[in-house]
Amino acid sequence: MSSIDEAVRIYDKLIVICSRQSLNSPAVIREIERALQKEDELARQGKEPEVLFPIRLDDYIFTGWNHHRKADVIAMNVEDFRNWHEPGQYKKAFERLLRDLKPE
């Protein structure tokens, strides 16, 4: 079993950094696919299916990425980290991400 598969199996949440470069990486695509498979499995079991937490560094996920499960990914709350280099903007985005990661 690959380390990606193992991590998705063990952990209940997966943060994926989405950018032009990362979304063209086979390893990142495998992470996304495994997380979505886990969400599908949890939904079938009647459990909360929130596993994948995408964050974006650019708009490529919306404007250039082509994947058969793109609609599933962009339907999620894709946190906006495009201004990560600005401390105030980074702090706001990070606080939103932490809020979203907390169990209800």
C-alpha positions as CSV (number, residue, x, y, z in Angstrom):
1,M,0.0,0.0,0.0
2,S,1.4,3.4,-0.9
3,S,1.9,6.1,1.7
4,I,-0.8,8.2,0.1
5,D,-3.3,5.3,0.4
6,E,-2.2,4.6,4.0
7,A,-2.6,8.3,5.0
8,V,-6.1,8.6,3.5
9,R,-7.1,5.4,5.2
10,I,-5.8,6.3,8.6
11,Y,-6.7,10.0,8.8
12,D,-10.2,11.4,8.7
13,K,-9.3,14.6,6.9
14,L,-7.0,15.5,4.1
15,I,-5.9,19.0,3.1
16,V,-4.9,19.2,-0.5
17,I,-3.1,22.3,-1.8
18,C,-4.5,23.1,-5.3
19,S,-2.5,25.0,-7.8
20,R,-1.6,24.7,-11.5
21,Q,1.5,22.7,-10.5
22,S,-0.1,20.4,-7.9
23,L,-3.1,19.6,-9.9
24,N,-0.9,18.4,-12.7
25,S,0.9,16.0,-10.4
26,P,-0.1,12.3,-10.5
27,A,0.5,12.0,-6.8
28,V,-1.8,14.8,-5.9
29,I,-4.5,13.5,-8.3
30,R,-4.2,10.1,-6.5
31,E,-4.7,11.8,-3.1
32,I,-7.8,13.6,-4.4
33,E,-9.2,10.4,-5.9
34,R,-8.5,8.3,-2.7
35,A,-10.1,11.0,-0.5
36,L,-13.2,11.2,-2.8
37,Q,-13.5,7.4,-2.7
38,K,-13.4,7.5,1.1
39,E,-16.1,10.2,1.1
40,D,-18.2,8.0,-1.2
41,E,-17.8,5.0,1.1
42,L,-18.6,7.0,4.2
43,A,-21.8,8.5,2.5
44,R,-22.9,5.0,1.6
45,Q,-22.5,4.0,5.3
46,G,-24.6,7.1,6.3
47,K,-21.7,8.8,8.0
48,E,-20.3,12.3,7.5
49,P,-18.4,12.3,4.3
50,E,-16.2,15.4,4.8
51,V,-12.7,14.1,4.1
52,L,-11.2,16.3,1.4
53,F,-10.4,20.0,2.2
54,P,-9.0,21.7,-0.8
55,I,-7.2,25.0,-0.5
56,R,-6.2,27.0,-3.6
57,L,-3.1,29.1,-4.3
58,D,-4.4,30.2,-7.7
59,D,-7.6,29.8,-9.8
60,Y,-6.5,26.8,-11.8
61,I,-8.9,24.5,-10.0
62,F,-11.8,26.5,-11.4
63,T,-10.4,27.7,-14.7
64,G,-8.0,25.1,-16.1
65,W,-8.2,21.8,-14.3
66,N,-9.9,19.0,-16.1
67,H,-10.8,15.9,-14.1
68,H,-13.8,13.6,-14.1
69,R,-14.5,14.5,-10.4
70,K,-13.8,18.2,-10.7
71,A,-17.5,19.0,-10.0
72,D,-17.3,17.1,-6.7
73,V,-14.2,18.9,-5.7
74,I,-15.2,22.5,-6.5
75,A,-18.6,21.9,-4.9
76,M,-16.7,21.8,-1.6
77,N,-15.6,24.9,0.3
78,V,-12.3,25.5,-1.5
79,E,-10.4,27.8,0.9
80,D,-8.8,30.8,-0.7
81,F,-5.1,31.0,0.0
82,R,-4.2,33.0,-3.1
83,N,-2.9,35.9,-0.9
84,W,-1.0,33.6,1.5
85,H,2.1,36.0,1.4
86,E,0.0,38.7,3.0
87,P,0.0,38.0,6.8
88,G,-3.5,39.4,7.4
89,Q,-5.0,37.5,4.5
90,Y,-3.2,34.3,5.4
91,K,-4.4,34.5,9.0
92,K,-8.1,34.9,7.9
93,A,-7.8,32.0,5.5
94,F,-6.1,29.8,8.0
95,E,-8.7,30.5,10.7
96,R,-11.5,29.6,8.3
97,L,-9.7,26.4,7.4
98,L,-9.2,25.5,11.1
99,R,-12.9,26.2,11.7
100,D,-13.9,23.9,8.8
101,L,-11.7,21.1,10.1
102,K,-13.2,21.1,13.6
103,P,-15.8,18.4,14.2
104,E,-19.3,19.7,14.7
